[in-house]
């Protein structure tokens, strides 16, 4: 089966707010630079998969219109608003080009004790979800199991249990949920804003608690040499209004079989 070169992007875009932080521009001013960056990063990478977090519906509409302007190869997305499973609240969408990928299976789970319905779990401050998709790559024939999430920023137990729930769900998807057999899945990745540093609960769970005897997920940043690591170390911005301690909270975790050719944390203040 042919190789599948793939660019994976995770990006917390900062939700729309009528009362921005000091130093934070309003969405109407942030939107175009963000769209420009997405277009630039994915240019020449038709197979790219883009995982965004904190996306309200009005932002989603702006982004879809912006990245699809003046292109013959439009983007589609998978995902719902977390508050009602439709358009209310933040999305964690997965963007893909329909010319390259066909969704074989999609699912939304809420990170709570009742994952089938919009709900807040454990000690979480907010409703949280994960967007899950098995995407079939047309050219190579390979299937990729993709997960995008945004774990709670306040609840330690919610982050831990949310990570464990995602791992269990990955296991059931690989086991045949949705009619997708395990043998047909060439690769798995879990991306997003985990609100967890390396020594904290969610990161540890993702990288040590494998499912069904499989090896655990691996942080993509750990799979490259220093020479292949480009850009910043920290992955979040306080727009200049907060003291930015060197912290990495956003990750791409990879299952077995991936080879990582490069890793970057790109500058963003918008």
C-alpha positions, 0 to 999 in steps of 0.5 A: 500500500502506498505511503501517506505523507500527512501534515497534522495541525492542531490550533486553539483559535481562541473563542469569539468574545465581545469582551476581549482580554487586554491586548487581544484583538476582537475576532473581526480583526483576528479572523483574516490573519488566522485564515491566512495562516491556515492557508499558508501552512496547508499550501502544497499539502492537500492531504493535511488534516486540521484540528481546531479548538474553541471555535464558535459557529460564527467563527466556523462560518468565517473560517470555512468561507475564508479557507475556501475562497478562490480555491478549486479544492475546498475544505469540509469539516466534521464536528458539532457545537458542544452545548447542544450537539448542533451549533451551540457552544464551542466546536472542536472540528476536524478539517479535511479536503473532500478531494483527498479524504472520505469520512468512513465513520464519525462520532462525537463523545462528551467527556463525562459520565454520559458521553452520548449526550451534551454534558459536563463531567466529573470536576469540569468547569465546562462541557467538553467533547471529542470529535472522532473520525475514520478518514479514508485517503483516496489516493493511498487507500489508507484509513486514519483514525483522527481525534480532536479534543479540548480538555478542561482547564480547571478540573484535574479529574476531568482531564484524566477521565476525559483522556481515559475515555478517549483512549477507550473510544479509540480502542472500540473504534479500532475494534470495529465500531461503525463497521471499520475493521481494525486491520484497515486502520493504518494510523491513529492520532489524538490532537488538541489542547490538553491543558496538561503539561508533561508531568500532569494527568492527561499527558501521562494517561495518553502516553502510558495507558495503552488499550488492548495491549497496544503500545501507548500513544507517543508525543510527536514532539518526542519523535524528532531530533532537536534539528527537526524541531522548529519554532517556539516551545510554548504553545499558548498565548496570553495576548500579552496580558498574562505572564507566559510561563514556558508551558506546552499544553497542546499536542499531537499524540501518535499511535504505532507506525508513524514516522515524524519528519518534522515538528513545529510550534508556530508563532501566533498572536491572533 
